[in-house]
Amino acid sequence: MVAEQIMSDVVPALKPKDYCNTALSWMEVFKISHLPVVYNQNYHGLISDTMIYDANAFDVPVESLKKNYINAQVEPHQHILEIINLFHKFSLTALPVVKNEKIFKGLITLPTLIESLSELFASDSPGSIIILEMHANDYSLSQIAQIVESNEARILACYVTNITDSMRMRVTLKVNKEDLTSILRTFERYEYEVSASYSEDDKMDDVIKDRFDSFMQYLDI
């Protein structure tokens, strides 16, 4: 999944002569805190609501704050993981997609990014969740996949997080099988620590939300 596939087709770009009050109004409407400034398809930079409030600049054009523009952008072909990194690095709610360093192509907003992440992690697909914990040196995705597949299931999504202040890691799996009995027994036979598992019920919705909230907290956006 790359930048040009997850652009929003709703949020407009500001022109340099647009007033800061207009920028704040649009930000409120679209529930974001950043907007691109564009003229003749040329991308000038990103303006934020904080920038406007700090400068106490309301009845002036956004170009009056051009020295403070955030220089953040992504190329159309860049992968969603690179996009996540930029959202985190600049604490963004919107990220411009720019071709050849200056031609504005569109905007990725935080809501569209979240929607794309949901697709990436297969959160809408039926199945179950398994959470494993292990020492970092014991991590082997190929063996984990083999265990799942040997029980006539497939991994739909997988992500790994490090456990703070330790050499251990947590592996969260989404599998396309609701009855986890045989899979869990096999993990235990291979001496994997299963810290939690959730079938397709209300508890599964809770863990998806919990893991997603933790992920967004990690991004700090």
N, C-alpha and C positions, 0 to 999 in steps of 0.2 A: 504494500500500500504506500503510495507516494503522494507528495504534496498536491499535485494537480488533480488528484482523485478525491480529495477531501475539502476542497475550497467551498466556502459558502457563496451562494448566488443571491443573497438577500442584502447583506450589509454594504452600504455605499462607501466610497472613498471621499475624503475631504479634498477641496481645492485650496490652494494657498490663501486665497482671498476670503474663504469662508470664516465666519466669526467663531471665536472660541465658545460662545454661548450655543451656537449651532452644534458644535462638536459635542458639548456636554449633553445636549438634548438627544442627539443620535445615540450616544453611549447609553443613556438611560433607556431609550426605546429598545435597543438590542441587547441590553444587560451585559455590556462589556465595558472595559475601562481604557481601551486603546483603539485608535483609528489611524489608518494610513493617510498621508498627505500626497496627492498625486496631481500632476498637471501634464496634459497632453501625453498621457500614458507613462510619463516618467515618474518614478517613485522617488519622493524626497525624504521620507522618514516616517517615524511613528510618533504620534502625540498621545499623551495620557491625560486622564482627568486630574491626577495628582500634580502633573506639570502645570496645568492651568490654574488650579487652586493655589499652589505654592507661589506662582507669579502674580496672583490676584489679577489675572488677565481675562476679562470676560467680553467686553465690547471692543475687542481688537481682532484683526485677522490672525489665523493660526500661524501664518508665516512669521509673525513677530516673535514666535518662540522657536524658530528654526535652529537656533544654536543649541537648543535643549532636546532636539529630536532624538529618539532612540534609533540607533542604527542596527535594526534587526530585520532580517529577511531570510527567505529560504528559496532555493531553486525549485522549479516544477518537478524535477526528477528525484528530489531528496526523499529518503525513506522516513516513515512515520516515527521511528526511534530517534532520528536526528531532529525531527520536529519537536518531539517531547523534550529533548535536551535543551533546545532553544527556548521553549516555553518556560522551562525551569530556570535557565541561566538568567533570563531577563524578567522573570516573574510576570509573564504576559497573559492577557486574556484574548489576544488576537495577534496573528503573525502574517505579514504580507508574503505572497508568493511572487517572486520577481525573476524575470528571465534576463540573462546577460547583464546582471547587476543593476539594471535600471528600468526595464520595461515591466510595469505592473500588470500582473495576470489575474490576481484575485486575493482573497483573504481567508485564512483559516481561523475560525473562532474557537474558543474553548468548548462551547457546546458541540460543534462539529467534530472536534478532536475526541471528545468523550464518546460520541456516537461511534466514531471509527474504532476507538479502543474496544468498545463493546463488541463490535464485529470481530475484531482481531482476537479477542479472548473467547469468542463463541458463547457469550453469555446467554444468547437467546436459543441456543440449540439444546434439545433434550439430553439429559445425561446426569452425571453425578460429579462430585468434587472429592478429591483425595489430597490431603496435605501431609507431606513427608518432611521429617527433619533428619539431618545427617551431618557428619563432619565434611568440610569442603573437599577433603582428599578422597572421600568415598563417593562423590557425585559422579554418576555415569548415566547420561540420558539414554544411551543405547540400551543399557541393561534395564532401565526403568521402562522404556518402550517395549522391550522384549517381554517383560513380565505382564504388562497390560495386554499386549497382543496375543500372548499365549493363553489368555483367558477370553479369547474371542471378543476383544474390545479394541477401541482405537483412542489415541490421545487427540482431542480436538483442540486443546490449548494447553500451554505450559509456561509458567514464569517462575523465576528464581529470585529470592531475596536473601540477603545476608542478615544473620541475626546479630544485632548490635553487641559489640565488645566480646565477640567470640569467634572461633574458627568454624562455627556451624552455619548451616544454611537451611532455608525452608523452600521446598519445591511444591508448588500448587499445580495440580493436574485437573483438567476437565476431560472426562471420558464419556463416551457415548453409550454407557451402560448404566442401568439403574440399580440392578442387583450387584453389589460390590463384594459379596461374601467370598467368592473364589479369588478375586484380585487381592483383597486384603490378606487372605491367608497366605497367598504366594509371597507378598511383600514381607510378611512376618517370617516366612520360612527362609527368605534371603537376608533376614536380620535387618530389615529396614524399620525405622521407627515411624509408625503411622500416628501422627499427632491428632488428626481429625479426619472424618469423612462425612459427607452429606449426600443423601439421595435427593431425588426431585420432589421436594416438599417445601414448606415454609422455611425450614431451617436452612435449606440451600440458598434461598433468596437472601437470608440474613448473612451468610458467609460471603456471598458475592458482594453485597453492599459493604461488609466489613473490610474485605480485601481491597475493594476499589477505593474505599475511603483511605485506607492505609497507603495505597499507591499514590493517590492524589496528595496526601500529606507528605509523602516522600518527595514528590515533585515540588511541593511548597507553592502551589498555585491555586 
